[in-house]
Amino acid sequence: MVIETALVSQMDAPTAAGRFGDFGGRYVPESLIPACAALEAAFREAWSDPEFRGHLSRLRSEYAGRPTALTPAENLSAQLGVTLLLKREDLAHTGSHKINNVLGQALLAQRMGKTRLIAETGAGQHGVATATAAALFGMRATVYMGERDIARQRLNVFRMELLGAEVIPVTSGSRTLKDATNEAMRAWVAAVDEAHFCLGSVSGPHPYPWMVRELQRVIGEEARAQAPALPDVVVACVGGGSNAAGTFAGFVDTPARLIGVEADGGAAMTYGTPGIVHGNRSLVLQDADGQVREAESIAAGLDYPGVGPEHAHLGTSGRAEYRTVTDDEVLVAVRRLARSEGIICALESAHAVAWVLRAAGTPDLPTGSTVLLTLSGRGDKDMATLAGEVR
């Protein structure tokens, strides 16, 4: 059923203050206000420059391997009674959607005269993409990663180091993505003249949520052009939410339902309340005293206590819907997709698959529906986790 609020948000630029409805903004130390303002001005100028856009388009095509395929999941479709189409970001260079954003930010940093990229990473895919772009552009890369995530994503740590990046373990707090982001932002304050903070999701202070969404918009635009007909439902996993924001941007002006799927232990859209984290106002997991609660997920990339402010706006406005799945459902989804379609997806992406498996044939996803699902990444990085969990 098409919801009546289908055209509430067109995912255009935020307000001058960087807000999407009640969410967003720029809550950073005074020393970073000029850096954020300079970044916004530089991005606006670059995004309207045909030469910059053309260069980025060539990089995406010749280097990153775009457009990625839209693959009909014929076996699962027959089993579930829905038509399932997979947008294959797992086929992009470095193995996930993260390269779309990083190539754009690295090109922008070079244009601004920066010589170093600073990044945060959870699952490691953003860190790998940042290290890749730094090598390509002849820049230095420093990646902050929680100690806990380093332990469960050893392959990606090795990939980053092989590419020449310095990986700095973060031992504070939960030792996951939240804490890595804290340390990356502190490092940016100390090196703002030479370094660009290459933020990996649609979070952070303005202009990052808008800029990252625009750089990921290519996912949704390609998928809409590739789909044989308009899907009934568009679904993607959500942590900070960049792959979902990029996907939704291609369909927000259509009657398609937009479904974001969160980890049950990190579901800010479902269990969060308005608060400020990492430079923006959004929905955040908080305790009764307003302190940020730790998130939990088998997927390192979804182990985050907040969500991008535009997702908070899409959800509270009624344009997008958000669901949760458990770790157990995710593991079942990885195995089911692998054995039905020969595709081993990332644990993050498997959250979207898990919701489809659960919802197919119910009123939430009626038989005969067409579903377009973004597979945000491939599962190579998760082999150590899966080896102990999936049989």
KOLTI-859486 format. One record per residue (C-alpha): residue number from 1; residue in one letter; chain; x, y, z. Coordinates in nm, 2 decimals. Layout:
REM residues N
@k NUM r A c A xx X yy Y zz Z
...
REM end
This chain:
REM residues 391
@k 1 r M c A xx 0.00 yy 0.00 zz 0.00
@k 2 r V c A xx 0.13 yy 0.35 zz -0.09
@k 3 r I c A xx 0.15 yy 0.57 zz 0.21
@k 4 r E c A xx -0.01 yy 0.92 zz 0.18
@k 5 r T c A xx 0.30 yy 1.09 zz 0.30
@k 6 r A c A xx 0.50 yy 0.96 zz 0.00
@k 7 r L c A xx 0.62 yy 1.30 zz -0.12
@k 8 r V c A xx 0.69 yy 1.46 zz 0.22
@k 9 r S c A xx 1.06 yy 1.49 zz 0.17
@k 10 r Q c A xx 1.24 yy 1.51 zz -0.17
@k 11 r M c A xx 1.59 yy 1.48 zz 0.00
@k 12 r D c A xx 1.70 yy 1.82 zz -0.13
@k 13 r A c A xx 1.96 yy 2.03 zz 0.03
@k 14 r P c A xx 1.91 yy 2.11 zz 0.40
@k 15 r T c A xx 1.84 yy 2.45 zz 0.53
@k 16 r A c A xx 2.12 yy 2.71 zz 0.55
@k 17 r A c A xx 2.17 yy 2.59 zz 0.91
@k 18 r G c A xx 2.22 yy 2.24 zz 0.79
@k 19 r R c A xx 1.89 yy 2.10 zz 0.91
@k 20 r F c A xx 1.65 yy 1.84 zz 0.79
@k 21 r G c A xx 1.33 yy 1.94 zz 0.97
@k 22 r D c A xx 1.42 yy 1.92 zz 1.34
@k 23 r F c A xx 1.75 yy 1.74 zz 1.28
@k 24 r G c A xx 2.10 yy 1.81 zz 1.17
@k 25 r G c A xx 2.29 yy 2.13 zz 1.24
@k 26 r R c A xx 2.65 yy 2.19 zz 1.33
@k 27 r Y c A xx 2.74 yy 2.12 zz 1.69
@k 28 r V c A xx 3.12 yy 2.13 zz 1.70
@k 29 r P c A xx 3.39 yy 2.32 zz 1.89
@k 30 r E c A xx 3.43 yy 2.68 zz 1.79
@k 31 r S c A xx 3.77 yy 2.60 zz 1.64
@k 32 r L c A xx 3.60 yy 2.37 zz 1.38
@k 33 r I c A xx 3.33 yy 2.61 zz 1.27
@k 34 r P c A xx 3.55 yy 2.78 zz 1.01
@k 35 r A c A xx 3.66 yy 2.43 zz 0.88
@k 36 r C c A xx 3.30 yy 2.32 zz 0.84
@k 37 r A c A xx 3.20 yy 2.64 zz 0.67
@k 38 r A c A xx 3.50 yy 2.62 zz 0.43
@k 39 r L c A xx 3.42 yy 2.26 zz 0.35
@k 40 r E c A xx 3.06 yy 2.35 zz 0.27
@k 41 r A c A xx 3.16 yy 2.64 zz 0.04
@k 42 r A c A xx 3.42 yy 2.41 zz -0.13
@k 43 r F c A xx 3.16 yy 2.13 zz -0.19
@k 44 r R c A xx 2.90 yy 2.37 zz -0.32
@k 45 r E c A xx 3.15 yy 2.51 zz -0.57
@k 46 r A c A xx 3.28 yy 2.17 zz -0.67
@k 47 r W c A xx 2.94 yy 2.01 zz -0.70
@k 48 r S c A xx 2.83 yy 2.28 zz -0.94
@k 49 r D c A xx 3.15 yy 2.25 zz -1.15
@k 50 r P c A xx 3.11 yy 2.03 zz -1.46
@k 51 r E c A xx 3.48 yy 1.95 zz -1.46
@k 52 r F c A xx 3.48 yy 1.82 zz -1.10
@k 53 r R c A xx 3.16 yy 1.62 zz -1.16
@k 54 r G c A xx 3.31 yy 1.48 zz -1.49
@k 55 r H c A xx 3.64 yy 1.38 zz -1.31
@k 56 r L c A xx 3.44 yy 1.20 zz -1.04
@k 57 r S c A xx 3.22 yy 1.03 zz -1.29
@k 58 r R c A xx 3.53 yy 0.90 zz -1.48
@k 59 r L c A xx 3.68 yy 0.77 zz -1.16
@k 60 r R c A xx 3.36 yy 0.59 zz -1.07
@k 61 r S c A xx 3.35 yy 0.43 zz -1.41
@k 62 r E c A xx 3.72 yy 0.35 zz -1.48
@k 63 r Y c A xx 3.84 yy 0.29 zz -1.13
@k 64 r A c A xx 3.55 yy 0.19 zz -0.91
@k 65 r G c A xx 3.36 yy -0.02 zz -1.17
@k 66 r R c A xx 3.03 yy 0.17 zz -1.19
@k 67 r P c A xx 2.76 yy 0.11 zz -1.27
@k 68 r T c A xx 2.72 yy -0.18 zz -1.04
@k 69 r A c A xx 2.48 yy -0.46 zz -1.15
@k 70 r L c A xx 2.11 yy -0.49 zz -1.05
@k 71 r T c A xx 2.08 yy -0.87 zz -1.01
@k 72 r P c A xx 1.75 yy -1.05 zz -1.00
@k 73 r A c A xx 1.76 yy -1.30 zz -0.71
@k 74 r E c A xx 1.56 yy -1.55 zz -0.90
@k 75 r N c A xx 1.58 yy -1.85 zz -0.66
@k 76 r L c A xx 1.50 yy -1.65 zz -0.35
@k 77 r S c A xx 1.22 yy -1.47 zz -0.54
@k 78 r A c A xx 1.06 yy -1.81 zz -0.62
@k 79 r Q c A xx 1.10 yy -1.92 zz -0.27
@k 80 r L c A xx 0.95 yy -1.61 zz -0.11
@k 81 r G c A xx 0.68 yy -1.52 zz -0.36
@k 82 r V c A xx 0.82 yy -1.17 zz -0.42
@k 83 r T c A xx 1.04 yy -1.03 zz -0.69
@k 84 r L c A xx 1.37 yy -0.95 zz -0.53
@k 85 r L c A xx 1.63 yy -0.73 zz -0.71
@k 86 r L c A xx 1.97 yy -0.68 zz -0.56
@k 87 r K c A xx 2.17 yy -0.36 zz -0.62
@k 88 r R c A xx 2.52 yy -0.50 zz -0.61
@k 89 r E c A xx 2.74 yy -0.25 zz -0.42
@k 90 r D c A xx 2.94 yy -0.55 zz -0.32
@k 91 r L c A xx 3.08 yy -0.55 zz -0.67
@k 92 r A c A xx 3.23 yy -0.20 zz -0.65
@k 93 r H c A xx 3.61 yy -0.16 zz -0.61
@k 94 r T c A xx 3.71 yy -0.23 zz -0.24
@k 95 r G c A xx 3.39 yy -0.43 zz -0.19
@k 96 r S c A xx 3.13 yy -0.19 zz -0.08
@k 97 r H c A xx 2.95 yy 0.14 zz -0.14
@k 98 r K c A xx 3.20 yy 0.33 zz 0.07
@k 99 r I c A xx 3.42 yy 0.40 zz -0.24
@k 100 r N c A xx 3.15 yy 0.62 zz -0.39
@k 101 r N c A xx 3.17 yy 0.87 zz -0.10
@k 102 r V c A xx 3.55 yy 0.85 zz -0.05
@k 103 r L c A xx 3.65 yy 0.92 zz -0.41
@k 104 r G c A xx 3.44 yy 1.23 zz -0.40
@k 105 r Q c A xx 3.58 yy 1.35 zz -0.07
@k 106 r A c A xx 3.94 yy 1.28 zz -0.17
@k 107 r L c A xx 3.89 yy 1.47 zz -0.49
@k 108 r L c A xx 3.75 yy 1.76 zz -0.30
@k 109 r A c A xx 4.03 yy 1.75 zz -0.04
@k 110 r Q c A xx 4.28 yy 1.76 zz -0.32
@k 111 r R c A xx 4.10 yy 2.06 zz -0.47
@k 112 r M c A xx 4.12 yy 2.23 zz -0.13
@k 113 r G c A xx 4.49 yy 2.17 zz -0.10
@k 114 r K c A xx 4.48 yy 1.91 zz 0.17
@k 115 r T c A xx 4.75 yy 1.65 zz 0.19
@k 116 r R c A xx 4.61 yy 1.41 zz 0.44
@k 117 r L c A xx 4.29 yy 1.22 zz 0.50
@k 118 r I c A xx 4.16 yy 1.13 zz 0.85
@k 119 r A c A xx 3.89 yy 0.88 zz 0.88
@k 120 r E c A xx 3.69 yy 0.67 zz 1.13
@k 121 r T c A xx 3.59 yy 0.31 zz 1.05
@k 122 r G c A xx 3.38 yy 0.03 zz 1.22
@k 123 r A c A xx 3.36 yy -0.26 zz 0.98
@k 124 r G c A xx 3.68 yy -0.14 zz 0.81
@k 125 r Q c A xx 3.52 yy -0.09 zz 0.46
@k 126 r H c A xx 3.53 yy 0.29 zz 0.49
@k 127 r G c A xx 3.89 yy 0.27 zz 0.62
@k 128 r V c A xx 3.99 yy 0.05 zz 0.32
@k 129 r A c A xx 3.82 yy 0.29 zz 0.08
@k 130 r T c A xx 3.99 yy 0.59 zz 0.24
@k 131 r A c A xx 4.33 yy 0.41 zz 0.22
@k 132 r T c A xx 4.26 yy 0.33 zz -0.14
@k 133 r A c A xx 4.18 yy 0.68 zz -0.24
@k 134 r A c A xx 4.48 yy 0.82 zz -0.05
@k 135 r A c A xx 4.71 yy 0.58 zz -0.24
@k 136 r L c A xx 4.55 yy 0.69 zz -0.57
@k 137 r F c A xx 4.58 yy 1.06 zz -0.50
@k 138 r G c A xx 4.92 yy 1.05 zz -0.33
@k 139 r M c A xx 4.79 yy 1.15 zz 0.01
@k 140 r R c A xx 4.86 yy 1.03 zz 0.36
@k 141 r A c A xx 4.58 yy 0.84 zz 0.54
@k 142 r T c A xx 4.52 yy 0.80 zz 0.91
@k 143 r V c A xx 4.23 yy 0.57 zz 1.01
@k 144 r Y c A xx 4.09 yy 0.54 zz 1.37
@k 145 r M c A xx 3.93 yy 0.21 zz 1.45
@k 146 r G c A xx 3.80 yy 0.07 zz 1.78
@k 147 r E c A xx 4.01 yy -0.20 zz 1.94
@k 148 r R c A xx 3.71 yy -0.44 zz 1.94
@k 149 r D c A xx 3.65 yy -0.38 zz 1.57
@k 150 r I c A xx 4.01 yy -0.44 zz 1.49
@k 151 r A c A xx 3.99 yy -0.78 zz 1.65
@k 152 r R c A xx 3.69 yy -0.89 zz 1.45
@k 153 r Q c A xx 3.80 yy -0.72 zz 1.12
@k 154 r R c A xx 4.16 yy -0.82 zz 1.09
@k 155 r L c A xx 4.15 yy -0.87 zz 0.72
@k 156 r N c A xx 4.04 yy -0.51 zz 0.66
@k 157 r V c A xx 4.31 yy -0.38 zz 0.90
@k 158 r F c A xx 4.57 yy -0.56 zz 0.69
@k 159 r R c A xx 4.42 yy -0.42 zz 0.37
@k 160 r M c A xx 4.45 yy -0.07 zz 0.50
@k 161 r E c A xx 4.81 yy -0.11 zz 0.61
@k 162 r L c A xx 4.90 yy -0.27 zz 0.28
@k 163 r L c A xx 4.76 yy 0.03 zz 0.11
@k 164 r G c A xx 4.99 yy 0.25 zz 0.32
@k 165 r A c A xx 4.74 yy 0.39 zz 0.58
@k 166 r E c A xx 4.82 yy 0.42 zz 0.95
@k 167 r V c A xx 4.56 yy 0.24 zz 1.16
@k 168 r I c A xx 4.53 yy 0.38 zz 1.51
@k 169 r P c A xx 4.35 yy 0.15 zz 1.77
@k 170 r V c A xx 4.10 yy 0.33 zz 1.99
@k 171 r T c A xx 4.09 yy 0.18 zz 2.34
@k 172 r S c A xx 3.84 yy 0.41 zz 2.51
@k 173 r G c A xx 3.47 yy 0.35 zz 2.57
@k 174 r S c A xx 3.31 yy 0.06 zz 2.39
@k 175 r R c A xx 3.62 yy 0.04 zz 2.16
@k 176 r T c A xx 3.39 yy 0.05 zz 1.85
@k 177 r L c A xx 3.27 yy 0.30 zz 1.58
@k 178 r K c A xx 3.14 yy 0.57 zz 1.82
@k 179 r D c A xx 3.47 yy 0.59 zz 1.99
@k 180 r A c A xx 3.67 yy 0.58 zz 1.67
@k 181 r T c A xx 3.46 yy 0.88 zz 1.54
@k 182 r N c A xx 3.54 yy 1.07 zz 1.86
@k 183 r E c A xx 3.91 yy 1.02 zz 1.82
@k 184 r A c A xx 3.90 yy 1.10 zz 1.44
@k 185 r M c A xx 3.72 yy 1.43 zz 1.51
@k 186 r R c A xx 3.98 yy 1.52 zz 1.78
@k 187 r A c A xx 4.26 yy 1.45 zz 1.54
@k 188 r W c A xx 4.09 yy 1.67 zz 1.28
@k 189 r V c A xx 4.09 yy 1.96 zz 1.53
@k 190 r A c A xx 4.46 yy 1.93 zz 1.57
@k 191 r A c A xx 4.54 yy 1.91 zz 1.20
@k 192 r V c A xx 4.27 yy 2.10 zz 1.03
@k 193 r D c A xx 4.50 yy 2.31 zz 0.81
@k 194 r E c A xx 4.66 yy 2.01 zz 0.64
@k 195 r A c A xx 4.40 yy 1.74 zz 0.68
@k 196 r H c A xx 4.05 yy 1.66 zz 0.56
@k 197 r F c A xx 3.82 yy 1.46 zz 0.78
@k 198 r C c A xx 3.68 yy 1.20 zz 0.54
@k 199 r L c A xx 3.36 yy 1.10 zz 0.73
@k 200 r G c A xx 3.21 yy 0.78 zz 0.62
@k 201 r S c A xx 2.84 yy 0.82 zz 0.68
@k 202 r V c A xx 2.55 yy 1.06 zz 0.66
@k 203 r S c A xx 2.62 yy 1.18 zz 1.01
@k 204 r G c A xx 2.85 yy 1.44 zz 1.17
@k 205 r P c A xx 2.82 yy 1.82 zz 1.15
@k 206 r H c A xx 2.68 yy 2.01 zz 0.84
@k 207 r P c A xx 2.77 yy 1.97 zz 0.55
@k 208 r Y c A xx 2.87 yy 1.60 zz 0.60
@k 209 r P c A xx 2.51 yy 1.45 zz 0.61
@k 210 r W c A xx 2.42 yy 1.63 zz 0.29
@k 211 r M c A xx 2.75 yy 1.59 zz 0.12
@k 212 r V c A xx 2.78 yy 1.22 zz 0.18
@k 213 r R c A xx 2.42 yy 1.16 zz 0.07
@k 214 r E c A xx 2.49 yy 1.34 zz -0.25
@k 215 r L c A xx 2.80 yy 1.14 zz -0.31
@k 216 r Q c A xx 2.60 yy 0.82 zz -0.25
@k 217 r R c A xx 2.30 yy 0.93 zz -0.46
@k 218 r V c A xx 2.46 yy 0.74 zz -0.75
@k 219 r I c A xx 2.33 yy 0.41 zz -0.60
@k 220 r G c A xx 1.97 yy 0.51 zz -0.61
@k 221 r E c A xx 1.99 yy 0.69 zz -0.95
@k 222 r E c A xx 2.15 yy 0.39 zz -1.11
@k 223 r A c A xx 1.91 yy 0.14 zz -0.95
@k 224 r R c A xx 1.61 yy 0.34 zz -1.07
@k 225 r A c A xx 1.74 yy 0.35 zz -1.42
@k 226 r Q c A xx 1.82 yy -0.02 zz -1.41
@k 227 r A c A xx 1.50 yy -0.15 zz -1.26
@k 228 r P c A xx 1.25 yy -0.29 zz -1.53
@k 229 r A c A xx 0.97 yy -0.11 zz -1.34
@k 230 r L c A xx 0.92 yy 0.09 zz -1.03
@k 231 r P c A xx 0.96 yy -0.13 zz -0.72
@k 232 r D c A xx 0.69 yy -0.15 zz -0.45
@k 233 r V c A xx 0.95 yy -0.14 zz -0.18
@k 234 r V c A xx 1.31 yy -0.01 zz -0.16
@k 235 r V c A xx 1.51 yy -0.15 zz 0.13
@k 236 r A c A xx 1.86 yy -0.11 zz 0.27
@k 237 r C c A xx 2.05 yy -0.15 zz 0.60
@k 238 r V c A xx 2.09 yy 0.15 zz 0.83
@k 239 r G c A xx 2.37 yy 0.23 zz 1.08
@k 240 r G c A xx 2.47 yy 0.59 zz 1.02
@k 241 r G c A xx 2.28 yy 0.52 zz 0.70
@k 242 r S c A xx 2.48 yy 0.63 zz 0.39
@k 243 r N c A xx 2.40 yy 0.34 zz 0.16
@k 244 r A c A xx 2.03 yy 0.37 zz 0.25
@k 245 r A c A xx 2.03 yy 0.75 zz 0.21
@k 246 r G c A xx 2.20 yy 0.71 zz -0.13
@k 247 r T c A xx 1.95 yy 0.44 zz -0.23
@k 248 r F c A xx 1.64 yy 0.63 zz -0.10
@k 249 r A c A xx 1.75 yy 0.95 zz -0.29
@k 250 r G c A xx 1.67 yy 0.77 zz -0.62
@k 251 r F c A xx 1.32 yy 0.68 zz -0.52
@k 252 r V c A xx 1.20 yy 0.94 zz -0.27
@k 253 r D c A xx 0.99 yy 1.12 zz -0.53
@k 254 r T c A xx 0.81 yy 0.80 zz -0.62
@k 255 r P c A xx 0.53 yy 0.61 zz -0.44
@k 256 r A c A xx 0.78 yy 0.33 zz -0.35
@k 257 r R c A xx 0.79 yy 0.25 zz 0.02
@k 258 r L c A xx 1.14 yy 0.32 zz 0.17
@k 259 r I c A xx 1.24 yy 0.07 zz 0.44
@k 260 r G c A xx 1.56 yy 0.10 zz 0.65
@k 261 r V c A xx 1.67 yy -0.20 zz 0.85
@k 262 r E c A xx 1.86 yy -0.16 zz 1.18
@k 263 r A c A xx 2.04 yy -0.39 zz 1.41
@k 264 r D c A xx 1.81 yy -0.45 zz 1.71
@k 265 r G c A xx 2.09 yy -0.36 zz 1.95
@k 266 r G c A xx 2.17 yy -0.04 zz 1.77
@k 267 r A c A xx 1.84 yy 0.08 zz 1.65
@k 268 r A c A xx 1.84 yy 0.45 zz 1.71
@k 269 r M c A xx 1.54 yy 0.50 zz 1.47
@k 270 r T c A xx 1.34 yy 0.26 zz 1.67
@k 271 r Y c A xx 1.46 yy 0.31 zz 2.03
@k 272 r G c A xx 1.64 yy 0.65 zz 2.02
@k 273 r T c A xx 1.53 yy 0.99 zz 2.14
@k 274 r P c A xx 1.64 yy 1.33 zz 2.01
@k 275 r G c A xx 2.00 yy 1.42 zz 2.11
@k 276 r I c A xx 2.33 yy 1.54 zz 1.99
@k 277 r V c A xx 2.61 yy 1.31 zz 1.89
@k 278 r H c A xx 2.92 yy 1.37 zz 1.67
@k 279 r G c A xx 2.82 yy 1.72 zz 1.57
@k 280 r N c A xx 2.45 yy 1.69 zz 1.48
@k 281 r R c A xx 2.11 yy 1.66 zz 1.64
@k 282 r S c A xx 1.94 yy 1.33 zz 1.55
@k 283 r L c A xx 1.78 yy 1.03 zz 1.72
@k 284 r V c A xx 2.03 yy 0.87 zz 1.96
@k 285 r L c A xx 2.03 yy 0.58 zz 2.20
@k 286 r Q c A xx 2.04 yy 0.75 zz 2.55
@k 287 r D c A xx 1.97 yy 0.66 zz 2.91
@k 288 r A c A xx 1.74 yy 0.85 zz 3.14
@k 289 r D c A xx 2.02 yy 1.10 zz 3.22
@k 290 r G c A xx 2.08 yy 1.17 zz 2.85
@k 291 r Q c A xx 2.41 yy 0.98 zz 2.84
@k 292 r V c A xx 2.47 yy 0.79 zz 2.51
@k 293 r R c A xx 2.41 yy 0.42 zz 2.55
@k 294 r E c A xx 2.64 yy 0.16 zz 2.39
@k 295 r A c A xx 2.51 yy -0.01 zz 2.07
@k 296 r E c A xx 2.55 yy -0.38 zz 2.01
@k 297 r S c A xx 2.55 yy -0.56 zz 1.67
@k 298 r I c A xx 2.72 yy -0.86 zz 1.52
@k 299 r A c A xx 2.79 yy -0.62 zz 1.23
@k 300 r A c A xx 3.07 yy -0.38 zz 1.32
@k 301 r G c A xx 2.94 yy -0.12 zz 1.07
@k 302 r L c A xx 2.60 yy -0.10 zz 1.24
@k 303 r D c A xx 2.74 yy -0.09 zz 1.60
@k 304 r Y c A xx 2.66 yy 0.28 zz 1.63
@k 305 r P c A xx 2.42 yy 0.46 zz 1.88
@k 306 r G c A xx 2.29 yy 0.72 zz 1.64
@k 307 r V c A xx 2.16 yy 0.76 zz 1.29
@k 308 r G c A xx 2.21 yy 1.02 zz 1.02
@k 309 r P c A xx 1.98 yy 1.33 zz 1.08
@k 310 r E c A xx 1.81 yy 1.30 zz 0.74
@k 311 r H c A xx 1.70 yy 0.95 zz 0.83
@k 312 r A c A xx 1.56 yy 1.09 zz 1.16
@k 313 r H c A xx 1.37 yy 1.34 zz 0.94
@k 314 r L c A xx 1.25 yy 1.08 zz 0.69
@k 315 r G c A xx 1.13 yy 0.86 zz 0.97
@k 316 r T c A xx 0.95 yy 1.12 zz 1.18
@k 317 r S c A xx 0.79 yy 1.28 zz 0.87
@k 318 r G c A xx 0.65 yy 0.94 zz 0.77
@k 319 r R c A xx 0.83 yy 0.91 zz 0.44
@k 320 r A c A xx 1.05 yy 0.62 zz 0.53
@k 321 r E c A xx 0.99 yy 0.33 zz 0.76
@k 322 r Y c A xx 1.24 yy 0.16 zz 0.99
@k 323 r R c A xx 1.25 yy -0.20 zz 1.11
@k 324 r T c A xx 1.49 yy -0.41 zz 1.33
@k 325 r V c A xx 1.63 yy -0.76 zz 1.30
@k 326 r T c A xx 1.83 yy -0.97 zz 1.54
@k 327 r D c A xx 2.18 yy -1.11 zz 1.51
@k 328 r D c A xx 2.03 yy -1.46 zz 1.47
@k 329 r E c A xx 1.81 yy -1.35 zz 1.18
@k 330 r V c A xx 2.11 yy -1.19 zz 1.02
@k 331 r L c A xx 2.31 yy -1.51 zz 1.03
@k 332 r V c A xx 2.02 yy -1.70 zz 0.88
@k 333 r A c A xx 2.00 yy -1.44 zz 0.61
@k 334 r V c A xx 2.37 yy -1.47 zz 0.52
@k 335 r R c A xx 2.34 yy -1.85 zz 0.48
@k 336 r R c A xx 2.01 yy -1.83 zz 0.29
@k 337 r L c A xx 2.14 yy -1.58 zz 0.03
@k 338 r A c A xx 2.47 yy -1.77 zz -0.01
@k 339 r R c A xx 2.30 yy -2.10 zz -0.07
@k 340 r S c A xx 2.02 yy -1.97 zz -0.28
@k 341 r E c A xx 2.21 yy -1.72 zz -0.50
@k 342 r G c A xx 2.58 yy -1.79 zz -0.46
@k 343 r I c A xx 2.63 yy -1.44 zz -0.31
@k 344 r I c A xx 2.80 yy -1.40 zz 0.03
@k 345 r C c A xx 2.71 yy -1.05 zz 0.15
@k 346 r A c A xx 2.84 yy -0.84 zz 0.44
@k 347 r L c A xx 2.67 yy -0.88 zz 0.78
@k 348 r E c A xx 2.55 yy -0.52 zz 0.75
@k 349 r S c A xx 2.38 yy -0.59 zz 0.42
@k 350 r A c A xx 2.23 yy -0.91 zz 0.56
@k 351 r H c A xx 2.01 yy -0.70 zz 0.79
@k 352 r A c A xx 1.81 yy -0.59 zz 0.48
@k 353 r V c A xx 1.79 yy -0.95 zz 0.35
@k 354 r A c A xx 1.68 yy -1.07 zz 0.70
@k 355 r W c A xx 1.38 yy -0.83 zz 0.70
@k 356 r V c A xx 1.27 yy -0.95 zz 0.35
@k 357 r L c A xx 1.30 yy -1.31 zz 0.46
@k 358 r R c A xx 1.08 yy -1.24 zz 0.76
@k 359 r A c A xx 0.83 yy -1.00 zz 0.60
@k 360 r A c A xx 0.77 yy -1.18 zz 0.26
@k 361 r G c A xx 0.41 yy -1.31 zz 0.24
@k 362 r T c A xx 0.29 yy -1.09 zz 0.53
@k 363 r P c A xx 0.09 yy -0.77 zz 0.52
@k 364 r D c A xx 0.42 yy -0.59 zz 0.56
@k 365 r L c A xx 0.55 yy -0.73 zz 0.23
@k 366 r P c A xx 0.26 yy -0.90 zz 0.04
@k 367 r T c A xx 0.31 yy -1.18 zz -0.20
@k 368 r G c A xx 0.37 yy -1.04 zz -0.55
@k 369 r S c A xx 0.56 yy -0.73 zz -0.44
@k 370 r T c A xx 0.87 yy -0.62 zz -0.61
@k 371 r V c A xx 1.16 yy -0.54 zz -0.37
@k 372 r L c A xx 1.48 yy -0.35 zz -0.46
@k 373 r L c A xx 1.74 yy -0.42 zz -0.20
@k 374 r T c A xx 2.09 yy -0.26 zz -0.18
@k 375 r L c A xx 2.36 yy -0.51 zz -0.09
@k 376 r S c A xx 2.60 yy -0.25 zz 0.05
@k 377 r G c A xx 2.90 yy -0.48 zz 0.07
@k 378 r R c A xx 3.05 yy -0.83 zz 0.03
@k 379 r G c A xx 3.12 yy -1.07 zz 0.31
@k 380 r D c A xx 3.49 yy -1.14 zz 0.28
@k 381 r K c A xx 3.56 yy -0.92 zz 0.59
@k 382 r D c A xx 3.32 yy -1.12 zz 0.80
@k 383 r M c A xx 3.47 yy -1.47 zz 0.74
@k 384 r A c A xx 3.62 yy -1.50 zz 1.09
@k 385 r T c A xx 3.29 yy -1.41 zz 1.25
@k 386 r L c A xx 3.09 yy -1.63 zz 1.02
@k 387 r A c A xx 3.32 yy -1.93 zz 1.06
@k 388 r G c A xx 3.23 yy -1.94 zz 1.43
@k 389 r E c A xx 2.86 yy -1.88 zz 1.38
@k 390 r V c A xx 2.73 yy -2.02 zz 1.05
@k 391 r R c A xx 2.71 yy -2.39 zz 0.98
REM end
